[in-house]
Amino acid sequence: MKKLNVKLSDIVPFIAFIVIFAFFSIASGGRMLSAYNLRQLLNQSLVTIIVGCGMLFVVAQGSIDLSVGVNLALSGVIATHIANLAGAWAFIPCALIVGGIVGVFNGIIVSRFKVSSFMLTIAMLIGLRGVINFIQSNLAATTGGGAESIPASLRIISSNNLRIPLFLVVVAIMAYLFEFTKLGRYSKAIGENETAAKYVGVPVKRIKFAAFVVSGILAGVGAIFSVTSLGGTSQTMGVFLEMQVAMAIFLGGVLVTGGTTAKIYKVVLGSLSITLIVNGLAVIGKAESHISQSVEGILLIAILFITILVNNRRIRAK
């Protein structure tokens, strides 16, 4: 019988989530455990989890995609406008195509020209936000408002009866791709040691390109969930989402170097933990942004420190 090998670094995200959940459950006097609030927790986490599952392929390689928030906003704005012009059928494919195009561009620049993923995606974050503002300012001149509502027929996607099953399907597909295909395995190998991966035959450039494409497409999927949930676009859509997703991934115990520390369940736990902190502080009457940000930062530092310490011990033991 094969012995189950469980590492302490893999348990830390579970412990952190349980501690945070228990603290706010007690501090709120049980109000956080209401059925309504638990549904809100899940709904508020969906987009972060979906986008995080895509970004994980990039982070596993030791890189980062800080353009996911602005990519989501661009995909949502363009897809909503096209859907209003051509019909509701165009919304989903348009969102996926726009998200994928941004991912393709990022992938080509990073893999072919060896540009730092941090610098490139920061530039994309700034540049694409300008494009979005331009599009919305033109819409404001013609329609009287920068935001657009989606066609009424698309509102069915916001129903939990459809939204939750779709979410589970997306996460299941991403988990399969990450754990059981070459794309996921090779991404982790690149994060562990890119030079060694190249020498054993891993097509590093192609895998880097593919990781950014996946991240871009999942940003498009996130746009579908976000826009249908809101009923349309908004001026602030996607703002700081990239920071929230990165925080969720690292709070879940994935190291910035990626490698074998990258796991789908860590994205899920990290996203739920982030939402739990924000929601829990609101329930106990401490919803001020500076308090929330301070708590998130302290927890992130603590969990990263524990994870790094555990991994260093494991390396020394080898």
PAZAPA-4460 file (N, C-alpha, C; in steps of 0.05 Angstrom, whole numbers, plus 32768, in hexadecimal, padded with zeros to 4 digits):
% residues 318
    n_x    n_y    n_z   ca_x   ca_y   ca_z    c_x    c_y    c_z   seq   type   mol
   8011   7FE8   8000   8000   8000   8000   8012   8019   8000     1      M     A
   800B   802C   7FEE   801C   8044   7FEB   8017   8057   8003     2      K     A
   802D   8060   800F   802B   8072   8026   8024   808E   801C     3      K     A
   8010   809A   802A   8008   80B5   8023   801C   80C9   802E     4      L     A
   8028   80D9   801C   803C   80EC   8024   8030   8108   8025     5      N     A
   802A   8111   803D   801E   812C   8040   8032   813F   804C     6      V     A
   8038   8155   803F   804B   8168   8048   803D   817D   8059     7      K     A
   804C   8188   806C   8041   819C   807E   803A   81B5   806E     8      L     A
   804A   81BC   805A   8044   81D3   804A   8029   81D1   803B     9      S     A
   8020   81B8   8036   8006   81B4   8029   7FEF   81B7   803C    10      D     A
   7FF5   81B4   8056   7FE0   81B5   806A   7FDB   81D2   8074    11      I     A
   7FF0   81E3   8072   7FEF   81FE   807C   7FD7   820E   8072    12      V     A
   7FD0   820D   8058   7FB9   821C   804E   7F9F   8213   805B    13      P     A
   7F9C   81F9   8061   7F84   81EF   806E   7F83   81FA   808B    14      F     A
   7F9A   81F9   8099   7F9A   8203   80B4   7F93   8221   80B5    15      I     A
   7F9F   8230   80A2   7F9A   824D   80A1   7F7C   8252   809C    16      A     A
   7F70   8244   8089   7F54   8248   8083   7F42   8241   809C    17      F     A
   7F48   822B   80A9   7F38   8223   80C0   7F3B   8237   80D7    18      I     A
   7F53   8241   80DB   7F57   8255   80F1   7F48   826E   80EB    19      V     A
   7F4A   8278   80D2   7F3C   8291   80CA   7F1E   828D   80CC    20      I     A
   7F14   8276   80C2   7EF7   8271   80C3   7EED   826F   80E0    21      F     A
   7EFC   8261   80F1   7EF4   825E   810D   7EF4   8279   811C    22      A     A
   7F09   8289   8116   7F0B   82A3   8124   7EF3   82B5   811E    23      F     A
   7EEC   82B8   8104   7ED6   82C9   80FC   7EBB   82BD   8104    24      F     A
   7EB9   82A3   8104   7EA0   8296   810D   7E9B   829D   812A    25      S     A
   7EB0   829C   813B   7EAD   82A3   8157   7EA9   82C1   815C    26      I     A
   7EBA   82D1   814D   7EB9   82EE   8151   7E9E   82FA   8148    27      A     A
   7E91   82ED   8134   7E78   82F8   812A   7E60   82ED   8139    28      S     A
   7E65   82DC   814D   7E4F   82D0   815C   7E3F   82BD   814C    29      G     A
   7E4B   82B1   8138   7E3D   829D   8127   7E2F   82A9   810F    30      G     A
   7E2F   82C4   810D   7E21   82D1   80F6   7E2E   82CA   80DB    31      R     A
   7E47   82C5   80DC   7E55   82BE   80C3   7E4C   82A3   80B8    32      M     A
   7E40   8292   80C9   7E39   8277   80C1   7E1D   8276   80B6    33      L     A
   7E10   828D   80B2   7DF5   828D   80A6   7DF6   8283   808A    34      S     A
   7DE1   8276   8081   7DE0   826B   8065   7DE5   8281   8051    35      A     A
   7DD9   8298   8055   7DDC   82AF   8043   7DF9   82B8   8041    36      Y     A
   7E06   82BA   8058   7E22   82C4   8058   7E35   82AF   804C    37      N     A
   7E30   8296   8050   7E41   8281   8044   7E3E   8281   8026    38      L     A
   7E25   8286   801C   7E22   8288   7FFF   7E31   82A0   7FF4    39      R     A
   7E30   82B6   8003   7E3F   82CE   7FFB   7E5D   82C9   7FFA    40      Q     A
   7E67   82BA   800D   7E84   82B3   800E   7E8C   82A4   7FF5    41      L     A
   7E7B   8290   7FED   7E81   8281   7FD5   7E7F   8292   7FBC    42      L     A
   7E6A   82A1   7FBA   7E66   82B2   7FA2   7E7C   82C6   7F9E    43      N     A
   7E86   82D1   7FB5   7E9B   82E6   7FB3   7EB6   82D9   7FAD    44      Q     A
   7EB9   82BF   7FB0   7ED2   82B2   7FAB   7ED4   82A7   7F8E    45      S     A
   7EBE   82A4   7F80   7EBE   8295   7F67   7ED2   82A0   7F53    46      L     A
   7ED0   82BB   7F4E   7EE1   82C7   7F39   7EFF   82C5   7F41    47      V     A
   7F05   82C9   7F5A   7F21   82C7   7F63   7F2C   82AB   7F5F    48      T     A
   7F1B   8297   7F65   7F24   827B   7F62   7F28   8275   7F45    49      I     A
   7F15   827D   7F34   7F17   8277   7F17   7F30   8284   7F0B    50      I     A
   7F33   829D   7F0F   7F4B   82AB   7F04   7F65   82A0   7F10    51      V     A
   7F64   829A   7F2A   7F7B   828F   7F37   7F83   8274   7F2C    52      G     A
   7F70   8263   7F24   7F76   8249   7F18   7F86   824D   7EFE    53      C     A
   7F80   8262   7EEF   7F8E   8267   7ED7   7FAA   8272   7EDC    54      G     A
   7FAB   8285   7EEF   7FC5   8292   7EF6   7FD9   827D   7F02    55      M     A
   7FCE   8268   7F0E   7FDF   8255   7F1C   7FF3   8248   7F09    56      L     A
   7FEB   8244   7EF0   7FFE   8238   7EDC   8016   824A   7ED8    57      F     A
   8012   8264   7ED9   8027   8278   7ED6   8038   8278   7EF0    58      V     A
   802B   827A   7F07   8039   827B   7F20   8049   8262   7F25    59      V     A
   803F   824B   7F1C   804D   8231   7F20   8068   8232   7F12    60      A     A
   806B   8243   7EFD   8084   8245   7EEF   8097   825A   7EFB    61      Q     A
   808E   8266   7F11   809E   827B   7F1E   809A   8296   7F12    62      G     A
   8085   829A   7F02   807E   82B3   7EF5   8065   82BE   7F02    63      S     A
   805A   82D4   7EF7   8042   82E0   7F01   8033   82ED   7EEA    64      I     A
   8018   82EE   7EEC   8008   82FB   7ED8   7FF6   8310   7EE6    65      D     A
   8000   8329   7EE7   7FF2   833E   7EF4   7FDF   834D   7EE2    66      L     A
   7FDA   8341   7ECB   7FC7   834E   7EB8   7FAB   8341   7EB9    67      S     A
   7FA7   832D   7ECB   7F8E   831E   7ECB   7F76   8330   7ED2    68      V     A
   7F79   8344   7EE3   7F63   8355   7EEB   7F5A   8367   7ED4    69      G     A
   7F6E   8373   7EC7   7F67   8385   7EB0   7F5E   8374   7E98    70      V     A
   7F68   835C   7E96   7F60   834A   7E80   7F42   8342   7E84    71      N     A
   7F3B   833C   7E9D   7F1F   8337   7EA3   7F0D   834E   7E9C    72      L     A
   7F16   8366   7EA4   7F06   837E   7E9E   7F03   8383   7E80    73      A     A
   7F19   8380   7E71   7F19   8384   7E54   7F07   8370   7E47    74      L     A
   7F09   8356   7E4F   7EF9   8341   7E44   7EDB   8346   7E49    75      S     A
   7ED5   834F   7E62   7EB9   8354   7E69   7EAE   836C   7E5A    76      G     A
   7EBD   8381   7E57   7EB3   8399   7E4A   7EAE   8394   7E2C    77      V     A
   7EC2   8387   7E1F   7EBF   8382   7E02   7EA9   836D   7DFD    78      I     A
   7EA8   8358   7E0D   7E94   8343   7E09   7E78   834D   7E0E    79      A     A
   7E74   835E   7E22   7E5A   836A   7E27   7E51   837C   7E10    80      T     A
   7E63   838C   7E06   7E5C   839E   7DF0   7E55   838E   7DD6    81      H     A
   7E65   837A   7DD0   7E60   8369   7DB9   7E45   835A   7DBC    82      I     A
   7E40   8350   7DD4   7E27   8342   7DDA   7E0F   8354   7DD5    83      A     A
   7E11   836D   7DDD   7DFB   8380   7DD9   7DF7   8387   7DBB    84      N     A
   7E0D   8385   7DAC   7E0B   838B   7D8F   7E03   8373   7D7F    85      L     A
   7E10   835C   7D84   7E0C   8344   7D73   7DF8   8330   7D7F    86      A     A
   7DF4   8331   7D99   7DE2   831D   7DA6   7DF0   8310   7DBD    87      G     A
   7DE0   8305   7DD0   7DEB   82F9   7DE8   7DFE   82E2   7DE3    88      A     A
   7DFA   82D4   7DCC   7E0A   82BC   7DC6   7E28   82C3   7DC4    89      W     A
   7E2E   82DD   7DBD   7E4A   82E5   7DB9   7E59   82EA   7DD3    90      A     A
   7E4B   82EC   7DE9   7E57   82F5   7E02   7E6D   82E2   7E0B    91      F     A
   7E67   82C9   7E0F   7E7B   82B5   7E19   7E92   82B1   7E07    92      I     A
   7E8E   82AB   7DED   7EA6   82A8   7DDC   7EB7   82C1   7DDA    93      P     A
   7EAA   82D8   7DDA   7EB9   82F1   7DD8   7ECB   82F6   7DF1    94      C     A
   7EC0   82F0   7E08   7ECF   82F3   7E21   7EE7   82E0   7E21    95      A     A
   7EE3   82C8   7E18   7EF9   82B4   7E18   7F0E   82BC   7E04    96      L     A
   7F05   82C6   7DEC   7F18   82CD   7DD7   7F29   82E5   7DE0    97      I     A
   7F1D   82FA   7DEB   7F2C   8311   7DF3   7F40   830A   7E09    98      V     A
   7F36   82FA   7E1D   7F48   82F1   7E32   7F60   82E1   7E27    99      G     A
   7F5A   82CF   7E14   7F6E   82BF   7E08   7F82   82CF   7DF8   100      G     A
   7F79   82E4   7DEA   7F8B   82F5   7DDA   7F9F   8303   7DEC   101      I     A
   7F96   830D   7E03   7FA8   831A   7E16   7FBC   8306   7E20   102      V     A
   7FB3   82ED   7E26   7FC5   82D8   7E2F   7FD9   82D1   7E1A   103      G     A
   7FD1   82CF   7E01   7FE3   82C9   7DEB   7FF9   82DE   7DE9   104      V     A
   7FF1   82F7   7DEA   8005   830D   7DE9   8019   830B   7E00   105      F     A
   800F   8307   7E18   8021   8304   7E2F   8034   82EC   7E2C   106      N     A
   8028   82D6   7E22   8038   82BE   7E1F   804E   82C1   7E0B   107      G     A
   8048   82CE   7DF5   805D   82D2   7DE0   8074   82E3   7DEA   108      I     A
   806C   82F9   7DF7   8081   830C   7E00   8093   82FF   7E15   109      I     A
   8087   82F0   7E28   8096   82E4   7E3E   80A7   82CD   7E34   110      V     A
   809B   82BB   7E23   80A9   82A3   7E1B   80BD   82A7   7E05   111      S     A
   80B6   82B8   7DF2   80C7   82BC   7DDA   80DD   82D2   7DDF   112      R     A
   80D5   82E7   7DEE   80E8   82FD   7DF1   80F4   82FF   7E0D   113      F     A
   80EC   82EC   7E1E   80F8   82E9   7E39   80F5   8303   7E49   114      K     A
   80DE   8310   7E46   80D8   8328   7E56   80CD   831F   7E71   115      V     A
   80D4   832D   7E86   80CA   8327   7EA1   80AC   8328   7EA1   116      S     A
   80A0   8312   7EAB   8082   8311   7EAC   8077   8327   7EBE   117      S     A
   8086   832E   7ED3   807D   8343   7EE5   807C   835E   7ED7   118      F     A
   8091   8365   7EC9   8092   837F   7EBB   807E   8380   7EA4   119      M     A
   807B   836A   7E95   8069   836A   7E7E   804C   836D   7E88   120      L     A
   8044   835D   7E9B   8028   835D   7EA4   8021   8376   7EB3   121      T     A
   8034   8383   7EC0   802F   839D   7ECC   802A   83B1   7EB6   122      I     A
   803A   83B0   7EA0   8036   83C2   7E8A   801A   83BD   7E7D   123      A     A
   8012   83A4   7E7B   7FF8   839D   7E70   7FE2   83A7   7E82   124      M     A
   7FE6   83A5   7E9C   7FD3   83AF   7EB0   7FCD   83CC   7EAB   125      L     A
   7FE2   83DC   7EA7   7FDF   83F9   7EA4   7FD4   83FF   7E88   126      I     A
   7FDF   83F2   7E73   7FD7   83F8   7E58   7FBA   83F0   7E52   127      G     A
   7FB2   83D8   7E5A   7F97   83CF   7E54   7F82   83DE   7E64   128      L     A
   7F89   83E7   7E7C   7F76   83F7   7E8B   7F70   8411   7E7C   129      R     A
   7F84   841C   7E6F   7F80   8433   7E5E   7F6D   842D   7E46   130      G     A
   7F71   8415   7E3B   7F5F   840D   7E24   7F42   840B   7E2E   131      V     A
   7F3F   83FF   7E46   7F24   83FC   7E51   7F17   8417   7E56   132      I     A
   7F27   8429   7E62   7F1C   8444   7E67   7F14   8452   7E4D   133      N     A
   7F24   844E   7E38   7F1E   8459   7E1E   7F03   844E   7E13   134      F     A
   7F00   8434   7E15   7EE7   8427   7E0B   7ECF   8431   7E1B   135      I     A
   7ED2   8433   7E35   7EBC   843B   7E46   7EB5   8459   7E43   136      Q     A
   7ECA   8469   7E3D   7EC4   8485   7E39   7EB5   8489   7E1F   137      S     A
   7EBB   8479   7E0A   7EAD   847A   7DF1   7E90   8471   7DF5   138      N     A
   7E8C   845C   7E05   7E71   8453   7E0B   7E61   8468   7E1A   139      L     A
   7E6F   8476   7E2C   7E62   848C   7E3B   7E58   84A2   7E28   140      A     A
   7E67   84A7   7E13   7E60   84BC   7E00   7E48   84B4   7DEF   141      A     A
   7E45   849A   7DEA   7E30   8490   7DD8   7E17   8486   7DE7   142      T     A
   7E1C   847A   7DFE   7E05   846E   7E0D   7DFE   847D   7E26   143      T     A
   7E0F   8490   7E2E   7E0A   849F   7E46   7E16   8493   7E5F   144      G     A
   7E24   847D   7E5D   7E31   8470   7E74   7E47   845E   7E6B   145      G     A
   7E5C   845C   7E7B   7E73   844B   7E73   7E6D   842E   7E78   146      G     A
   7E5B   8428   7E8A   7E54   840C   7E90   7E3D   8402   7E7E   147      A     A
   7E3E   83E8   7E78   7E29   83DC   7E67   7E1C   83C5   7E75   148      E     A
   7E02   83C1   7E71   7DF4   83AA   7E7B   7DF6   8393   7E67   149      S     A
   7DF6   837B   7E71   7DF6   8363   7E5F   7DD9   835E   7E55   150      I     A
   7DD6   8350   7E3F   7DBB   8348   7E36   7DAD   8338   7E4C   151      P     A
   7D93   833C   7E4E   7D84   8330   7E64   7D86   8311   7E64   152      A     A
   7D89   8305   7E4D   7D8B   82E7   7E4B   7DA4   82DC   7E59   153      S     A
   7DB9   82ED   7E5C   7DD1   82E3   7E68   7DD0   82E3   7E87   154      L     A
   7DBC   82EF   7E92   7DBA   82F1   7EAF   7DB5   82D5   7EBC   155      R     A
   7DAE   82C1   7EAB   7DAA   82A6   7EB6   7DC4   829B   7EC1   156      I     A
   7DDB   82A5   7EB7   7DF5   829B   7EC0   7DFA   82A3   7EDD   157      I     A
   7DED   82B8   7EE6   7DF1   82C1   7F02   7DE1   82B1   7F16   158      S     A
   7DD0   829F   7F0C   7DC1   828D   7F1E   7DD4   8278   7F29   159      S     A
   7DD2   8274   7F44   7DE4   8260   7F50   7DDF   8244   7F46   160      N     A
   7DC7   823F   7F3C   7DC1   8224   7F31   7DD3   821E   7F18   161      N     A
   7DDB   8232   7F0A   7DED   822F   7EF3   7E09   8238   7EF9   162      L     A
   7E0C   824D   7F09   7E26   8259   7F0F   7E38   8246   7F1E   163      R     A
   7E2E   8239   7F33   7E3E   8227   7F43   7E47   820E   7F33   164      I     A
   7E35   8200   7F25   7E3E   81E9   7F14   7E53   81F1   7F00   165      P     A
   7E50   8209   7EF3   7E63   8212   7EDF   7E7E   8217   7EED   166      L     A
   7E7D   8223   7F04   7E96   8228   7F13   7EA4   820E   7F1A   167      F     A
   7E95   81FA   7F23   7EA1   81E0   7F2A   7EAE   81D2   7F12   168      L     A
   7EA0   81D5   7EFB   7EAB   81C9   7EE2   7EC5   81D6   7EDB   169      V     A
   7EC6   81F1   7EDC   7EDF   8200   7ED6   7EF6   81F8   7EE8   170      V     A
   7EF1   81F6   7F02   7F06   81EF   7F15   7F0F   81D2   7F11   171      V     A
   7EFC   81C0   7F0B   7F03   81A4   7F06   7F15   81A2   7EED   172      A     A
   7F0E   81B0   7ED8   7F1E   81B0   7EC0   7F3A   81BA   7EC5   173      I     A
   7F3C   81D0   7ED4   7F56   81DC   7ED9   7F67   81CA   7EEC   174      M     A
   7F5A   81BD   7EFF   7F68   81AA   7F10   7F73   8193   7F00   175      A     A
   7F63   8189   7EED   7F6D   8173   7EDC   7F85   817C   7ECB   176      Y     A
   7F83   8193   7EBF   7F98   819D   7EAE   7FB2   81A1   7EBE   177      L     A
   7FAE   81AB   7ED7   7FC6   81B2   7EE7   7FD3   8199   7EF3   178      F     A
   7FC4   8185   7EFA   7FCF   816E   7F08   7FD5   8156   7EF6   179      E     A
   7FC7   8154   7EDF   7FC9   813B   7ECF   7FD1   813F   7EB2   180      F     A
   7FD9   8157   7EAB   7FE2   815B   7E8F   7FFF   8166   7E8F   181      T     A
   800C   8165   7E78   8027   816F   7E76   8029   818D   7E7C   182      K     A
   8014   819C   7E75   8015   81B9   7E7A   8019   81BF   7E98   183      L     A
   8009   81B1   7EA9   800C   81B6   7EC5   8026   81AB   7ED0   184      G     A
   802D   8192   7EC9   8046   8186   7ED3   805F   8196   7ECA   185      R     A
   805F   819E   7EB1   8076   81AD   7EA7   8077   81C9   7EB3   186      Y     A
   8061   81D5   7EB8   8061   81EF   7EC5   806E   81EE   7EE0   187      S     A
   8067   81D9   7EF0   8074   81D5   7F0A   8091   81CF   7F07   188      K     A
   8099   81C0   7EF3   80B5   81B9   7EEE   80C5   81D2   7EE8   189      A     A
   80BA   81E4   7ED8   80C7   81FD   7ED2   80CC   820E   7EEB   190      I     A
   80B8   820E   7EFC   80BA   821D   7F15   80CF   8211   7F28   191      G     A
   80D2   81F7   7F28   80E6   81EA   7F39   8102   81F0   7F2F   192      E     A
   8106   81ED   7F15   8121   81F2   7F09   811E   81F3   7EEB   193      N     A
   811D   820C   7EE0   8118   820F   7EC3   812F   8203   7EB2   194      E     A
   8147   8206   7EBC   815E   81FC   7EAC   815D   81DE   7EAB   195      T     A
   8158   81D1   7EC1   8156   81B4   7EC2   813E   81AA   7EB1   196      A     A
   8128   81B8   7EB2   8111   81B1   7EA2   8117   81B2   7E84   197      A     A
   8126   81C6   7E7D   812D   81C9   7E60   813F   81B2   7E57   198      K     A
   8152   81AA   7E69   8164   8194   7E62   8157   8179   7E60   199      Y     A
   8141   8175   7E6E   8133   815B   7E6D   811D   815B   7E57   200      V     A
   811C   8170   7E47   810A   8170   7E30   80F0   817F   7E33   201      G     A
   80ED   818E   7E48   80D4   819E   7E4B   80D5   81B5   7E38   202      V     A
   80C1   81B9   7E27   80C0   81CF   7E14   80B9   81E9   7E23   203      P     A
   80CC   81F5   7E30   80C8   820B   7E43   80B9   8222   7E36   204      V     A
   80C1   822A   7E1E   80B4   8241   7E11   8096   823C   7E0C   205      K     A
   8090   8224   7E02   8074   821D   7DFC   8063   821C   7E15   206      R     A
   806F   8211   7E2B   8060   820E   7E44   805B   822A   7E50   207      I     A
   806F   823B   7E4F   806B   8257   7E59   8055   8265   7E49   208      K     A
   8056   8262   7E2F   8042   826E   7E1E   8026   8263   7E25   209      F     A
   8024   8249   7E27   800A   823D   7E2D   7FFF   8245   7E48   210      A     A
   8011   8249   7E5C   8008   8251   7E77   7FFB   826C   7E76   211      A     A
   8006   827F   7E67   7FFB   829A   7E66   7FE0   8299   7E56   212      F     A
   7FDF   8288   7E42   7FC6   8285   7E33   7FAF   827B   7E45   213      V     A
   7FB6   8267   7E55   7FA2   825C   7E68   7F9A   8272   7E7C   214      V     A
   7FAD   8281   7E86   7FA7   8296   7E99   7F95   82AB   7E8D   215      S     A
   7F9A   82B2   7E73   7F89   82C5   7E65   7F6D   82BB   7E61   216      G     A
   7F6A   82A2   7E58   7F50   8297   7E53   7F40   8296   7E6D   217      I     A
   7F4D   828E   7E83   7F3E   828D   7E9D   7F36   82A9   7EA7   218      L     A
   7F46   82BE   7E9F   7F3D   82D9   7EA5   7F24   82DF   7E95   219      A     A
   7F22   82D5   7E7D   7F09   82D8   7E6D   7EF2   82C9   7E7A   220      G     A
   7EF7   82B1   7E85   7EE2   82A2   7E93   7ED9   82B2   7EAC   221      V     A
   7EED   82BE   7EBA   7EE7   82CF   7ED1   7ED5   82E6   7EC9   222      G     A
   7EDA   82F1   7EB2   7ECA   8308   7EA8   7EAD   82FF   7EA4   223      A     A
   7EA9   82E7   7E9A   7E8E   82DD   7E96   7E7F   82DC   7EB1   224      I     A
   7E8C   82D1   7EC5   7E80   82CE   7EE0   7E7C   82EA   7EEC   225      F     A
   7E8F   82FC   7EE9   7E8E   8316   7EF6   7E78   8327   7EEA   226      S     A
   7E78   8329   7ECF   7E64   833A   7EC2   7E48   8330   7EC6   227      V     A
   7E44   8316   7EC4   7E28   830B   7EC8   7E1F   830E   7EE4   228      T     A
   7E32   830E   7EF7   7E2B   8312   7F13   7E22   832E   7F19   229      S     A
   7E31   8342   7F0C   7E2A   835E   7F10   7E13   8367   7EFE   230      L     A
   7E0E   8358   7EE9   7DF9   8360   7ED6   7E03   8373   7EC1   231      G     A
   7E1D   8377   7EC0   7E29   8388   7EAC   7E46   8390   7EB4   232      G     A
   7E52   83A2   7EA6   7E6D   83AB   7EAB   7E6C   83C2   7EBF   233      T     A
   7E83   83C9   7ECA   7E85   83E0   7EDC   7EA0   83EE   7ED8   234      S     A
   7EA3   8406   7EE2   7EBB   8415   7EDF   7ED2   8409   7EEF   235      Q     A
   7ECC   83FA   7F04   7EE1   83EF   7F15   7EE5   83D1   7F12   236      T     A
   7ED9   83C5   7EFE   7EDB   83A8   7EFA   7EF8   839F   7EF6   237      M     A
   7F00   838C   7F06   7F1B   8381   7F04   7F30   8390   7F12   238      G     A
   7F29   83A7   7F1E   7F3D   83B7   7F2C   7F48   83A8   7F44   239      V     A
   7F62   83A6   7F46   7F70   8398   7F5C   7F6A   837A   7F5D   240      F     A
   7F5C   836F   7F49   7F57   8352   7F49   7F71   8342   7F48   241      L     A
   7F84   834C   7F38   7F9E   833E   7F36   7FAC   833B   7F51   242      E     A
   7FAA   8350   7F61   7FB6   834F   7F7C   7FA7   833B   7F8E   243      M     A
   7F8C   833B   7F8B   7F7C   8328   7F9B   7F82   830B   7F93   244      Q     A
   7F85   8306   7F79   7F8B   82EB   7F70   7FA7   82E3   7F79   245      V     A
   7FBA   82F4   7F75   7FD5   82EE   7F7E   7FD6   82E9   7F9C   246      A     A
   7FC8   82FA   7FAB   7FC6   82F6   7FC8   7FBA   82DB   7FCF   247      M     A
   7FA5   82D3   7FC1   7F98   82B9   7FC6   7FAB   82A2   7FC1   248      A     A
   7FBA   82A4   7FAB   7FCC   828E   7FA4   7FE2   828B   7FB9   249      I     A
   7FEE   82A2   7FC1   8004   82A1   7FD4   7FFA   829C   7FF0   250      F     A
   7FE3   82A6   7FF7   7FD7   82A0   8011   7FD0   8283   8014   251      L     A
   7FCB   8276   7FFD   7FC5   8259   7FFC   7FDE   8248   8000   252      G     A
   7FF5   8255   8001   800E   8246   8006   801F   8240   7FEE   253      G     A
   8018   824C   7FD7   8029   8249   7FBF   8040   825D   7FC0   254      V     A
   8058   8254   7FBE   806F   8265   7FBE   8072   8275   7FA5   255      L     A
   807F   828D   7FA6   8082   829D   7F8E   8093   828F   7F79   256      V     A
   80A3   827C   7F82   80B3   826D   7F6F   80A4   8256   7F62   257      T     A
   808B   8252   7F6B   807A   823E   7F5E   8083   8221   7F63   258      G     A
   8087   8212   7F4E   8090   81F6   7F51   807A   81E4   7F5C   259      G     A
   8082   81D1   7F6C   8070   81BD   7F77   805E   81C8   7F8D   260      T     A
   8064   81E1   7F96   8052   81ED   7FAB   8038   81F6   7F9F   261      T     A
   8037   81F8   7F84   801E   8201   7F77   800A   81EA   7F76   262      A     A
   7FF2   81EF   7F81   7FDC   81DC   7F81   7FC2   81EB   7F7D   263      K     A
   7FAF   81DF   7F6F   7F95   81EB   7F6A   7F86   81F0   7F85   264      I     A
   7F87   81DC   7F97   7F78   81DF   7FB0   7F82   81F7   7FC0   265      Y     A
   7F9B   81FE   7FBD   7FA6   8215   7FCB   7F9A   822F   7FC1   266      K     A
   7F95   8230   7FA7   7F88   8247   7F9C   7F6B   824A   7FA8   267      V     A
   7F5D   8234   7FA9   7F42   8234   7FB4   7F42   823D   7FD1   268      V     A
   7F54   8231   7FE1   7F55   8238   7FFE   7F5E   8254   8002   269      L     A
   7F72   825D   7FF3   7F7B   8278   7FF5   7F66   828D   7FEE   270      G     A
   7F57   8287   7FD8   7F41   8299   7FD0   7F2B   829B   7FE5   271      S     A
   7F24   8283   7FF0   7F10   8283   8005   7F19   8291   801E   272      L     A
   7F33   828F   8024   7F3E   829C   803C   7F3D   82BA   8039   273      S     A
   7F45   82C4   8021   7F44   82E1   801B   7F28   82EC   801E   274      I     A
   7F15   82DE   8012   7EF9   82E6   8013   7EEE   82E5   8030   275      T     A
   7EF7   82D0   803E   7EEF   82CC   805A   7EF8   82E4   806C   276      L     A
   7F10   82ED   8067   7F1B   8304   8076   7F0A   831D   8072   277      I     A
   7F05   8323   8058   7EF6   833B   8051   7EDA   8339   805C   278      V     A
   7ECD   8322   8057   7EB2   831E   8060   7EB0   831E   807E   279      N     A
   7EC2   8310   808B   7EC2   830E   80A8   7EC5   8329   80B6   280      G     A
   7ED7   8339   80AB   7EDB   8354   80B7   7EC2   8365   80B3   281      L     A
   7EB4   8361   809D   7E9B   8370   8098   7E86   8367   80AC   282      A     A
   7E84   834D   80B1   7E70   8343   80C3   7E74   834C   80E0   283      V     A
   7E8D   834F   80E8   7E92   8357   8104   7E95   8376   8106   284      I     A
   7E90   8384   80F0   7E90   83A1   80F1   7EAB   83AE   80EE   285      G     A
   7EBE   83A0   80E1   7ED9   83AB   80DD   7EE0   83AA   80BF   286      K     A
   7ECE   83B5   80AF   7ED1   83B2   8092   7EE4   83C7   8086   287      A     A
   7EF0   83D8   8096   7F02   83ED   808B   7F18   83E0   807B   288      E     A
   7F1E   83EC   8064   7F31   83E0   8051   7F4D   83DD   805D   289      S     A
   7F55   83F1   806D   7F70   83EF   8079   7F73   83D8   808C   290      H     A
   7F5D   83D1   809A   7F5E   83BB   80AD   7F5F   83A1   809D   291      I     A
   7F4E   839E   8088   7F4E   8386   8078   7F69   8382   806A   292      S     A
   7F75   8397   805F   7F8E   8394   8051   7FA4   838D   8064   293      Q     A
   7FA4   8398   807D   7FB8   8392   8091   7FB7   8374   8099   294      S     A
   7F9E   836B   809E   7F9A   834F   80A6   7FA4   833C   8090   295      V     A
   7F9C   8342   8077   7FA4   8331   8060   7FC3   8330   805E   296      E     A
   7FCF   8348   8061   7FEC   8349   805E   7FFB   8339   8074   297      G     A
   7FF2   833C   808C   7FFE   832E   80A3   7FFB   8310   809F   298      I     A
   7FE3   8307   8098   7FDF   82EA   8094   7FF0   82DF   807D   299      L     A
   7FF1   82EF   8067   8001   82E6   8050   801F   82E3   8058   300      L     A
   802A   82F6   8067   8046   82F5   806F   804A   82DC   8081   301      I     A
   8037   82D8   8094   8039   82C1   80A6   8039   82A6   8098   302      A     A
   8026   82A3   8085   8023   828A   8077   803A   8285   8064   303      I     A
   8043   829B   8056   805B   8298   8045   8073   8290   8055   304      L     A
   8076   829C   806C   808D   8296   807E   808D   8278   8086   305      F     A
   8075   826F   808E   8072   8253   8096   8078   8240   807F   306      I     A
   806D   8247   8068   8070   8236   8050   808D   8235   8048   307      T     A
   809B   824B   8047   80B7   824C   8040   80C8   823D   8054   308      I     A
   80C2   8240   806E   80D0   8232   8083   80CE   8214   807F   309      L     A
   80B5   820A   807A   80B1   81EE   8077   80BF   81E3   805E   310      V     A
   80BF   81F2   8048   80CC   81E9   8030   80EB   81E9   8033   311      N     A
   80F5   81FD   8042   8112   81FD   8047   811B   81E5   8057   312      N     A
   810A   81DE   806A   8111   81C6   807A   8110   81AD   8069   313      R     A
   80FC   81AC   8057   80FA   8194   8045   8112   8192   8033   314      R     A
   811C   81AA   8029   8133   81A9   8017   814C   81A0   8026   315      I     A
   814F   81AA   803F   8167   81A3   8050   8166   8185   8056   316      R     A
   814E   817B   805B   814B   815E   8061   8153   814C   804A   317      A     A
   814F   8156   8031   8157   8147   801A   8175   8146   8017   318      K     A
***
